[in-house]
């Protein structure tokens, strides 16, 4: 009950009314399972989903940065080779 109350506080948009409506029309066991189902959807969809999307963006930014660094290192290596030849 406390987790579900926290869910209501953190989801300001009011979509928590869906499980409330479903729970009012069902037996106590089905109402409990409905609340647990929606909490699991929120946790897995919100936390894991956002973490996955965030990790994809970070990976893309880091790989772009690495490509630029590799190019610069290659240019510096070529310049050092030219200076050593002279």
Secondary structure by P-SEA (a helix, b strand, c coil): caaaaaaaaaaccccaaaaaaaaaaccaaaaaaaaaaaaaaaaaaaaaaaaaaaaaaaaaaaaaaaaaaaaaaaaaaaaaaaaaac
